[in-house]
């Protein structure tokens, strides 16, 4: 999740994952800060399900299915598709997996999930539509998506990350996506915050600036 906390001058604080910072906030942050030079923002990166009320954050970012019912949620990004990627050098040394079950023969790069009490499960959708999830094995485990992505680029093994995070490296030829026909989409990220708390004008401005508008069909 991502958490955001305002700081004085006028400010706000938030907790979130590195992927949320990179995909949700970074593309809009420069324009927002230039438009509101008196607003300071503090971001805290965490893969645990932080209690934003107890930790005194203004807000957090999670995918829709993980948000508590007593929170106000504002959509801040499109749906995420997760992908499996490896470097060209890795695939020179290893035959690409044809199905997710072939991953047991690969050196997979794990990501530690603090709240889950273990490593992130890799989730897929079978051609029949049935969803499957399992834990993978490998020599390395990291605590955030950007480190997993870097290790995959370095040829250490296969990584499992949001596609939009890996897309620039795929387009540059540093990474190759595999198992795309098995990839799983999940509901996109939301900025969430307590419904009972009074929020500052700085916070309201941030929410509006980060709001995602679904494409008109």
N, C-alpha and C positions, 0 to 999 in steps of 0.2 A: 504494500500500500504506500501511498505518499501522504505525507502530512505537511501542512503549511502553517506557519505561525507569523503574525504581523509583529513588527518591531517598530519602536518610535524613532523617527518623526511620526508619521502615520505608518502603521505596518500591519503585517499579517504573517502567521506561521502555518506550515503545512507539513504533513508526513506522507511519503510516497516511495515507490520503487524508482530505481534509476531509469527503467524503461519508461515510466510515466513522465519523469522529468525530461527525458530526451524526446519523447514523441508528443507529449501534450503541452508542456510549458515552454520548452526551448524555442520552438518555432514562433511563438507569440511574445516571448518575454521582452526582447529588445524594444519592440514597438510599444508595449505596455509601460515599461519603465521610462521611456522617453516621453510618453503622453502624461505620465503621473510622476514627475521628478521628486515629489515629496513622500512617496510611498516606498517603504523598505519591505522586502520579502525574505523570509528565512525558510529554507527547505530542509527537511530532515529525511534522509533516506533510510528505509526500514522495510524488511520483508516479513516482519511480524504483524499481526493484527493489533495495532496499537489502539489503546483506549484514548481517543483524542480528547475526551472530556477530562479524564484523570490526569493526562499528560499536558493539559492546558494548550492544546493546539486549536487553532481556529477551524481547521478542516483537514481532511485526508482525501486520498484518491484510491479507489478500488474499482474492480470490475463490478457490474451491476448485481450479480448473484451473491456477492459477499457483503452487501451493505445491510446494516441493522434496520429494522422496520421503523424505528423512532427517529431516523435521520432524514433530513432534506437532501435530495440528490439531484445534481445538475449534470447532464451529459456533457463531457468535455472531449470526446473523441469517438471515432468510428469503431466498429467491431474489430477485434484483433484476431488475426490468423497466426497460429503458431507453426513454425517450420523446423525441419532438421537440416542442418548445414554442416559442411566440412570443406576443407581447403582442397584445391586441385592436387597439391602434393600428397595429402592424405589419401585421396582416391587413386593416386598412382601406386600406392602401397597396399590398398585394400579395395576389394570389390564392393561397389555401392550396395546398400541393402535394397532388396526388392519388396519386402514387406516389413512392418514394424517388428515382427518376430525375429528378423535377421539381426536386429540390433544387439542381440546377446553375443554376437561374434565380433562386436566393434568396441573400441575404446570410447565410451560415451562420457561427456563432460557433465558432471552433476552440478546442481545448484541447491544449496542448503536452504530449507524453509524453516525458519525459527519456530513459528507457531505450529506447523504441522508435525514437529518433532522428528523430522527426517528430511530426505531429499525430495525435490519436486518430482512428481510423477509425470511421465510423458504420456500425453493423451492423443488419441487418434480416432478417426471415424472410418469404419470399414466400408467397402463399396456397397454393402447392404444397408448402411445407415446406422449400424450399431456402434456405439462408442466403446472404446477399450482404453485402459490406462494401466501402466505398469512402471515399476522402477527399473532403472538401467544401471549398469556397472561400468566403472572406468577408474583410471588412476588419479583423476583430479576432481576436486569439488570446490566450487567457489560460492560466494555469498551474494552475487548480483549478476544481472544479465550481461552487462558490458564486459565483465571479466570472462564470462563464458564465451562471448562473441570473440574476444581477443585470443583466447586459447584455441578456438576453432580456426581462426585465421592463421595462427602459428603452426597448424597441422597437428596439434596434440590429439585431437579426436573430433567426435561429432557433437554439436551443440544443439540445444532446443530453445529457441527464442522467438519473440514476436517477429513476424515476417518484415514489418516495416522497419524494425531495428536493423535487420540484416540486409535489407534491400540495397542500400548504397554499395555494400561490399560485394553483393551478388552481381550488381551491374558492372562493377569494376573488375570482376573476374577473380577477386580474392577468395570468394566462397562459392560453393555449388550447392543448390538445394536438391535434396532427395526426398522421396516419399510424398511429393506434393499432392498426389491423388488421395492420400490418407490424412491430409492435414485437417486440423479442427479449428473452427471459428468459435470464439466466445464473445459474449456481450461486451461492448466497449467500456472504457473507463468513465467513472463518475466522480466529480468533486462532491463530497458529502460533509455535512455539518449538522450540529444539534438544532432541532427546530425551536427549542425553548430559549436559546441564547440570543441576546441583542448583538448585532454585528455592526461594525463601523462602516462608514462610507468607503474606506479603503478596501475593505473586504468585498463589499457589494460591487465595486468597480472591477476587482479581480475576477469575481464569478462571472460577470457579464462579458468580460474580455475573453475568458477561456471557454465560454459556452459553445458547444458544438451543435450545428444546425444540420439535421438529417437531410440528405439530398432529396429534392422533389422528384418524384417518379412521374 
